[in-house]
Structures are given as C-alpha cells and as structure tokens.
C-alpha cells in the first residue's frame, strides 16, 4: 500500500510499505477514506520529537471503513462500518481508561520504558507519532491497523460527510477539552494563543460552554479572519501590538479569566532577544521547546485564573515565570486530549448543527501529494489552515 513516511527532518515521501495485518484479537484494519495533517505533525517533520525512524508512517487524524476485524472486537463493530478513530490508543480497561483519561492509558505504549526516561511515566501510544509513543504506523496511508478498535473507533451511522466528522479524531476534542479545562462560567473572558485548527475549535467550544468573550491571538491575518467569521471571537495580531497591554485594555486591567495555549513547542512570538535565546538553546539541544505562548498566557491571566495547555510540548522549557504563576494563585491544567471521552457527545453536537468542524478545511489533496501538503502547511502558504488527504 501507499503511505506518507518520515524520511529525515523536513523530508517526507509517499512510499510503498507492507499492508497492515491483524496482530491482536482486538485489532481492526481500516481502509482510509480521509486523513489530515495536524499541526503537531510539523513537530515530527522538523525533528523536534525524538525517536523517529526513517520510514515511519505519519498521521493520527483519520477515518475510514472497517475491512477486517480480530475475533475480540465484539459485535459492536462489523466489517463495512464507517468509523472515526481517536488518536490516543487506549485499552479501555486500565485505571486511567476507567477514569476517562484515555491519553494516559497504561497498556498501549509498548515502548513505555523509553517514554519513562524522558517523562518519568509513559503516556498512551499514539498513531504515527514516534517510537517514544509506541512506534505505531499512522493513518496517512491507504490502510491502518487500529489496536483496541472497540475503544478507539466510533461508528458514523448516518450520511454525515467525512469533512464534518473527521476531526473527531483529534483537533475538535482537543479544542473542546482545552475550553472545558478552563471551568468556564457565564460572563468569563477566555484568551487563546494560536488560531490554528485547535485554537479555532477552542474558541468555538468556549462559546458553547458559556464564555461571554473569546479573544484569539495569532500573527496571520487569514487565520484571525477565520476565527472572527466562524467563531465570533475577537482577535489580536501580536505582530502589531503588545499582547499583555492589549489584553489589559480589553479587560479593564483585570486580565482574561482563563488563557489557553494552543501553540506548544514551536511558538514564534517573543521579544527578539528572548526568541534568539530560545532558538539558540534549542539548536544546542539544551532546551527542546519554545514556550513563548505559555509564558505570555501566565503573565496575562487574571489573578486566580486558569491556564489550559493543549499545545504539544515534547521536553523541557526555560525561563518559565514560576514566580508569577505561584504568587498569583494560578491553576494550570493540561494534557493530550482524552479523545474517546468526547467523540460521541461532540458527534451529537455536529448532528444538531451546534458546530460544523469542516470550516477549518482549506486544502483537500491526494495522498500522493502529501509532501506538497506538508510544505504548504508548514510555510503557511496559500492561506493554509488544514489539509485533508484522500487516498
């Protein structure tokens, strides 16, 4: 089959790879009908995540048709079913899964020992996201093996098009969880760093959960326009103003009630000196991540407010404003999205017309054109927000 493979930093290629096989009784083989390029895939592309190997199949946002099932999947899924697959691989049985914390499943990462060296404890396995996260082949391919398919896949039992349900795999639940972690109460003001797909859905979700105002911060006018037109958010271009001063002015000096970091390890916004500092430390491998958005979110949030972090981080950050965080009684909540917890409730919101996730799609391309898609997405060309690949 064809699959989009990581070759080396800043180099991907569509290659012929072996077809996936049933390995365990709860596996399913899915024929991919749609997959997407995620912002966190760019961390892999550019070499910021460790434990990538030449030939690794990328992609953790995908859906398709069941073509083969292991004997342990059960009667809830049949060959021919149309399904969306959540990106964290979760067993459904361990203590974490029983608490709904699917992205920290205790049984799905066969390389847990590697992750423990870097993180202390291991998170769940993730499709197409390095050997640190299990070395699983991803879904930017014609077919994929889905372990624990009875937990990880949700059936789509109506005629909703792929474009409306594909993002149940990751970015829609991630944005929703980002807003949920803010504990929004009526009248709250929520500020969001990043107007990519997750930031867009975090803005829409914050309004769904009762926020009075949502402010989205980014530097690309086309992404800010998308946020205004599709979510109703106010916007701030950080290249045109001082964000801390702007947020104080917009909130009568108080600061937002909650701040969401939907950027992660490759943040760009900082003073020239601080940006040069982070770039230099990153190049020397003494700092893995550039936490510009996180620093600014901490400094901007009102006293006693909440910082919600769903932007992907891979290792260590420097110059974290711990004094501000501690002395002002802030709370931080974070995590890879526990996607399986949100898939069905969000599907119902889509069916009811409360949200149409397809608004983020700007490019639809063939799987064969995945390297071009990565290039367009990485370099923010052609007003690109989201690329969907069709095998």
BELGIUR-V593913 format. One record per residue. RES is the residue in one small letter. PHI is phi in whole degrees, -180 to 180 (999 if undefined). Layout:
# BELGIUR-V593913
res: <RES/RES>
phi: <PHI/PHI>
This chain:
# BELGIUR-V593913
res: <x/x/x/x/x/x/x/x/x/x/x/x/x/x/x/x/x/x/x/x/x/x/x/x/x/x/x/x/x/x/x/x/x/x/x/x/x/x/x/x/x/x/x/x/x/x/x/x/x/x/x/x/x/x/x/x/x/x/x/x/x/x/x/x/x/x/x/x/x/x/x/x/x/x/x/x/x/x/x/x/x/x/x/x/x/x/x/x/x/x/x/x/x/x/x/x/x/x/x/x/x/x/x/x/x/x/x/x/x/x/x/x/x/x/x/x/x/x/x/x/x/x/x/x/x/x/x/x/x/x/x/x/x/x/x/x/x/x/x/x/x/x/x/x/x/x/x/x/x/x/x/x/x/x/x/x/x/x/x/x/x/x/x/x/x/x/x/x/x/x/x/x/x/x/x/x/x/x/x/x/x/x/x/x/x/x/x/x/x/x/x/x/x/x/x/x/x/x/x/x/x/x/x/x/x/x/x/x/x/x/x/x/x/x/x/x/x/x/x/x/x/x/x/x/x/x/x/x/x/x/x/x/x/x/x/x/x/x/x/x/x/x/x/x/x/x/x/x/x/x/x/x/x/x/x/x/x/x/x/x/x/x/x/x/x/x/x/x/x/x/x/x/x/x/x/x/x/x/x/x/x/x/x/x/x/x/x/x/x/x/x/x/x/x/x/x/x/x/x/x/x/x/x/x/x/x/x/x/x/x/x/x/x/x/x/x/x/x/x/x/x/x/x/x/x/x/x/x/x/x/x/x/x/x/x/x/x/x/x/x/x/x/x/x/x/x/x/x/x/x/x/x/x/x/x/x/x/x/x/x/x/x/x/x/x/x/x/x/x/x/x/x/x/x/x/x/x/x/x/x/x/x/x/x/x/x/x/x/x/x/x>
phi: <999/-90/-153/-87/-117/-76/-106/-166/-51/64/-146/-125/-152/-86/-131/-83/-131/-63/-65/-69/-128/-65/-112/-134/-65/-101/-81/-134/-106/-113/-87/-73/-106/-150/-141/-138/-94/-101/-56/-72/-65/-68/-63/-69/-53/-92/83/-85/-99/-77/68/-90/-127/-56/97/-62/-83/-90/109/-131/-118/-158/-151/174/-116/-70/-115/-158/-131/-75/-68/-95/-72/94/-79/-73/-138/-132/-57/99/-65/-95/-138/-108/-113/-71/-70/-79/-91/-136/-80/86/-115/-74/-62/-66/-62/-65/-92/80/-100/-67/-78/-122/-50/-89/-121/-101/-104/-69/-106/-56/-61/-67/-63/-64/-63/-89/-123/92/-136/-96/-79/-70/-69/-135/-62/58/-135/80/-78/-61/-105/111/71/-76/-66/-94/-106/-84/-161/-83/-142/-150/-89/-114/-69/48/-62/-68/-102/-86/-113/-119/-76/-107/-100/-137/-96/-58/-68/-49/-62/-86/-119/-54/-80/-63/-69/-163/-67/-69/-60/-65/-65/-66/-63/-59/-72/-61/-67/-80/50/-66/-118/-54/97/-68/-109/-119/-107/-128/-90/108/-112/-75/-55/-66/-62/-61/-73/-64/-64/-61/-70/-60/-66/-58/-91/112/-64/-82/-136/-130/-120/-108/-116/-161/-119/-100/-56/-68/-74/-65/-63/-60/-64/-66/-74/-106/-121/83/-75/-82/-134/-134/-95/-71/-82/-111/-158/-84/-63/-61/-65/-64/-69/-62/-63/-76/-123/56/86/-87/94/-63/-69/-147/-128/-113/-94/-109/-107/91/-71/-113/-62/-111/-79/-173/-62/-53/-67/-69/-64/-63/-59/-66/-63/-66/-66/-66/-63/-87/65/-104/-147/-90/-126/-106/-90/-60/-64/-64/-58/-68/-62/-61/-70/-86/-64/-64/-57/77/-85/-123/-106/-111/-119/-122/-63/-76/-119/-113/-161/-123/-122/-123/55/-75/-77/-65/-63/-64/-62/-76/-72/-106/57/-82/-120/-117/-128/-155/148/-64/-63/-85/-55/-60/-68/-106/-59/-69/-59/-73/-60/-65/-65/-65/-61/-80/80/-73/-154/-120/-66/-67/-65/-81/-73/-114/-140/-120/-137/-74/-55/-58/-97/-55/-59/-65/-61/-62/-65/-63/-67/-60/-95/52/-89/55/52/-80/-113/-148/-108/-108/-106/-119/-63>
